[in-house]
């Protein structure tokens, strides 16, 4: 049931036009995987749940910070109205790309380690769960790509002057991404 909940939350993400709502539903879907792993109660599933909770905490918080950065400049959370930010804020686009790659659990991030441990324990518990898990991961990649392309690519819809990024915004992103990279390099700190 937890996997089914994660898949339904992922499908809800595909329907979102509000950036912060999409990120919030993304967190619900990731926690569905964590609940499934906790319910299995194996060493690998519990390690995967711990890794994914910590990694998604950093990733989700970074996504919310980026959404706020976009909101401060565009005064809207609707994704299609924030498009074209790569022309105005190229460094923020880099942060968006890194954070979205972490959200879809690309190697060698801690998100990947957590999801791999959860997937292997789910498969050992019941081989058919890999189908639901795979569909859930495919949908996660779809809405993450949609979020990135909708906010960053295309022509800008802004008619006002946009302020450049501040060093505090870059520091905030470094303080989200750097610990996640360091934990990814030494996962025994959390597993």
Legacy VTK file of the C-alpha trace (Angstrom):
# vtk DataFile Version 3.0
C-alpha trace
ASCII
DATASET POLYDATA
POINTS 191 float
0.000 0.000 0.000
2.859 2.385 0.727
4.264 1.833 -2.780
0.840 2.431 -4.272
0.609 5.647 -2.246
3.996 6.746 -3.561
2.885 6.091 -7.141
-0.370 8.028 -6.647
1.553 10.955 -5.148
3.868 10.853 -8.167
0.873 10.942 -10.512
-0.438 13.932 -8.565
2.923 15.645 -9.153
2.397 15.369 -12.902
-0.798 17.436 -12.598
0.673 20.286 -10.563
1.175 23.758 -11.985
2.250 25.279 -8.664
5.964 24.801 -8.032
5.799 24.432 -4.253
2.874 22.001 -4.457
4.862 19.828 -6.848
7.812 19.741 -4.458
5.524 18.930 -1.512
3.848 16.034 -3.349
7.305 14.843 -4.364
8.178 14.585 -0.678
5.016 12.565 -0.055
5.986 10.106 -2.779
9.508 9.701 -1.424
8.174 9.101 2.074
5.928 6.381 0.633
9.111 4.523 -0.294
10.479 5.102 3.191
7.309 3.714 4.785
7.442 0.642 2.538
11.067 0.069 3.553
10.330 0.498 7.259
7.440 -1.965 7.076
9.684 -4.668 5.585
11.997 -4.482 8.635
15.187 -5.870 7.109
18.662 -4.470 7.658
18.928 -3.236 4.067
15.462 -1.711 4.016
16.035 0.170 7.271
19.429 1.408 6.046
17.816 2.493 2.778
15.005 4.251 4.630
17.496 6.135 6.802
19.622 7.114 3.797
16.624 8.251 1.766
15.134 10.262 4.640
18.365 12.169 5.200
19.079 12.663 1.499
15.550 13.731 0.676
15.594 16.161 3.593
18.487 18.030 1.996
17.119 17.690 -1.539
13.571 18.782 -0.761
14.760 21.722 1.304
17.050 22.807 -1.543
14.156 22.573 -4.011
11.986 24.743 -1.752
14.823 27.300 -1.501
15.127 27.382 -5.287
11.365 27.760 -5.648
11.503 30.705 -3.256
14.354 32.246 -5.251
12.201 32.036 -8.377
9.185 33.412 -6.500
11.138 36.400 -5.156
11.918 37.433 -8.716
8.733 36.519 -10.588
6.125 36.932 -7.804
4.414 33.743 -8.985
4.696 30.032 -8.235
3.067 28.902 -11.486
5.766 27.031 -13.370
4.897 28.167 -16.880
5.138 31.825 -15.791
8.624 31.314 -14.353
10.086 29.887 -17.556
13.224 31.293 -19.106
15.108 31.841 -15.872
18.261 30.346 -17.403
18.656 33.543 -19.428
18.361 35.746 -16.357
19.912 33.614 -13.590
22.333 31.105 -15.162
23.958 30.033 -11.892
20.567 29.281 -10.344
19.898 27.038 -13.357
22.974 25.035 -12.376
21.602 24.649 -8.853
18.230 23.583 -10.276
19.922 20.942 -12.422
22.005 19.539 -9.557
19.052 19.437 -7.192
16.759 17.784 -9.740
19.428 15.178 -10.491
19.572 14.434 -6.785
15.772 14.301 -6.619
15.641 11.588 -9.295
18.361 9.633 -7.473
21.180 9.646 -9.982
24.394 7.912 -8.935
26.502 8.527 -6.835
24.146 10.570 -4.628
22.832 9.356 -1.291
19.329 9.386 -2.801
20.500 6.690 -5.217
22.026 4.638 -2.410
18.824 4.835 -0.376
16.545 3.980 -3.286
18.810 1.129 -4.391
18.764 -0.407 -0.916
14.991 0.004 -0.747
14.499 -1.464 -4.238
16.645 -4.501 -3.483
14.880 -5.166 -0.190
11.463 -4.741 -1.842
12.470 -7.140 -4.606
13.698 -9.709 -2.075
10.444 -9.365 -0.144
8.127 -9.616 -3.185
9.501 -9.666 -6.748
6.387 -8.044 -8.261
6.923 -4.856 -6.240
9.752 -3.966 -8.601
7.128 -3.121 -11.241
5.401 -0.562 -9.015
8.796 0.756 -7.892
9.966 1.109 -11.499
6.802 2.940 -12.550
7.174 5.245 -9.562
10.787 6.051 -10.485
9.815 6.696 -14.110
7.113 9.140 -13.039
9.562 10.827 -10.636
12.010 11.375 -13.489
9.172 12.722 -15.662
7.936 15.369 -13.253
11.478 16.359 -12.234
12.369 16.924 -15.885
9.085 18.788 -16.383
9.827 20.981 -13.355
13.323 21.811 -14.611
12.261 22.514 -18.189
9.184 24.512 -17.173
11.073 26.825 -14.858
14.405 27.202 -16.622
14.057 26.766 -20.379
12.136 28.705 -23.012
11.644 32.399 -23.455
11.083 34.478 -20.384
7.645 35.831 -19.567
9.021 38.551 -17.309
8.501 42.171 -18.307
10.139 43.595 -15.215
13.721 44.026 -14.114
14.994 40.982 -12.266
17.631 41.349 -9.595
20.741 39.174 -9.890
21.387 36.392 -7.434
22.905 37.236 -4.088
25.780 35.454 -2.411
23.393 34.385 0.392
21.372 32.358 -2.128
24.462 30.591 -3.411
25.673 29.983 0.150
22.285 28.522 1.021
22.491 26.120 -1.920
26.078 25.155 -1.076
24.975 24.386 2.486
22.320 22.037 1.072
24.328 20.356 -1.675
27.754 20.043 -0.019
26.626 17.950 2.983
24.695 15.685 0.639
27.754 15.197 -1.563
29.967 14.546 1.475
27.473 12.019 2.882
27.311 10.397 -0.564
31.086 9.964 -0.514
31.020 8.432 2.972
27.604 6.758 3.396
28.611 4.835 6.505
28.030 8.070 8.425
24.265 7.584 8.128
23.773 3.922 7.225
LINES 1 192
191 0 1 2 3 4 5 6 7 8 9 10 11 12 13 14 15 16 17 18 19 20 21 22 23 24 25 26 27 28 29 30 31 32 33 34 35 36 37 38 39 40 41 42 43 44 45 46 47 48 49 50 51 52 53 54 55 56 57 58 59 60 61 62 63 64 65 66 67 68 69 70 71 72 73 74 75 76 77 78 79 80 81 82 83 84 85 86 87 88 89 90 91 92 93 94 95 96 97 98 99 100 101 102 103 104 105 106 107 108 109 110 111 112 113 114 115 116 117 118 119 120 121 122 123 124 125 126 127 128 129 130 131 132 133 134 135 136 137 138 139 140 141 142 143 144 145 146 147 148 149 150 151 152 153 154 155 156 157 158 159 160 161 162 163 164 165 166 167 168 169 170 171 172 173 174 175 176 177 178 179 180 181 182 183 184 185 186 187 188 189 190
